[in-house]
Amino acid sequence: MNHMLFSIINLIFQFLYICLIARVVLSWVPHNAYNPIVQIVYKITDPMLRPIQQIIPPLRIGFDISPIIAIVALGFIKKIIVWAMF
């Protein structure tokens, strides 16, 4: 049971990491904002990135470090959840 629960938690966090990386890649290339997959990526990542962007706005050179902070924060949250459950 514990192994299955750990696998589910790991899968969820891997999905979130992939969405954040996809969001970064989308910021580098022209894309159709109305594409359903793009909209899903934005709906998943916006709640993670907006609070960070309110505290640390994108740099003037056009570089946004909020995805990096979100990935690090997700790593800490995952470790806390795994530690608390197991």
C-alpha positions as CSV (number, residue, x, y, z in Angstrom):
1,M,0.0,0.0,0.0
2,N,2.8,2.4,1.0
3,H,4.6,1.8,-2.3
4,M,1.5,2.4,-4.3
5,L,0.8,5.7,-2.5
6,F,4.4,6.8,-3.0
7,S,4.1,6.0,-6.7
8,I,0.9,8.1,-7.0
9,I,2.5,11.0,-5.1
10,N,5.6,10.8,-7.3
11,L,3.4,10.6,-10.5
12,I,1.5,13.8,-9.5
13,F,4.7,15.7,-8.8
14,Q,6.3,14.5,-12.0
15,F,3.2,15.7,-13.9
16,L,3.5,19.1,-12.2
17,Y,7.2,19.3,-13.1
18,I,6.5,18.5,-16.7
19,C,3.8,21.2,-16.8
20,L,6.2,23.8,-15.5
21,I,8.8,22.8,-18.0
22,A,6.3,23.0,-20.8
23,R,5.3,26.4,-19.6
24,V,8.9,27.6,-19.8
25,V,9.3,26.2,-23.3
26,L,6.0,27.8,-24.4
27,S,7.4,31.2,-23.2
28,W,10.3,30.7,-25.6
29,V,8.4,29.8,-28.8
30,P,5.4,31.3,-30.6
31,H,2.3,29.3,-29.7
32,N,-1.5,29.4,-30.1
33,A,-2.8,30.4,-26.7
34,Y,-6.2,29.0,-27.6
35,N,-4.8,25.5,-28.1
36,P,-6.6,23.2,-25.5
37,I,-3.3,21.7,-24.4
38,V,-1.7,25.1,-23.9
39,Q,-4.7,26.2,-22.0
40,I,-4.5,23.2,-19.7
41,V,-0.8,23.9,-19.1
42,Y,-1.6,27.5,-18.1
43,K,-4.5,26.4,-15.9
44,I,-2.3,24.0,-14.0
45,T,0.8,26.2,-13.7
46,D,-0.9,29.6,-13.1
47,P,-1.8,28.9,-9.5
48,M,1.8,27.9,-8.7
49,L,3.4,30.8,-10.6
50,R,1.2,33.8,-9.8
51,P,1.9,34.1,-6.1
52,I,5.7,33.9,-6.8
53,Q,5.4,36.4,-9.6
54,Q,3.6,38.8,-7.2
55,I,6.5,38.6,-4.8
56,I,9.3,38.5,-7.5
57,P,8.2,40.0,-10.8
58,P,9.9,39.0,-14.0
59,L,13.3,40.6,-14.4
60,R,13.6,43.6,-16.7
61,I,15.6,41.6,-19.2
62,G,12.5,39.4,-19.8
63,F,13.7,36.5,-17.6
64,D,11.1,35.0,-15.2
65,I,12.6,33.0,-12.4
66,S,9.2,32.0,-10.9
67,P,9.2,28.5,-12.6
68,I,12.6,27.8,-11.1
69,I,11.4,28.8,-7.6
70,A,8.2,26.7,-8.2
71,I,10.2,23.6,-9.1
72,V,12.4,24.0,-6.0
73,A,9.3,24.6,-3.8
74,L,7.6,21.5,-5.3
75,G,10.6,19.5,-4.4
76,F,10.4,20.6,-0.8
77,I,6.7,20.0,-0.6
78,K,7.1,16.5,-2.1
79,K,9.8,15.7,0.5
80,I,7.6,17.0,3.3
81,I,4.6,15.0,2.2
82,V,6.7,11.8,1.7
83,W,8.4,12.3,5.1
84,A,5.1,12.9,6.8
85,M,3.4,9.9,5.2
86,F,6.1,7.4,5.5
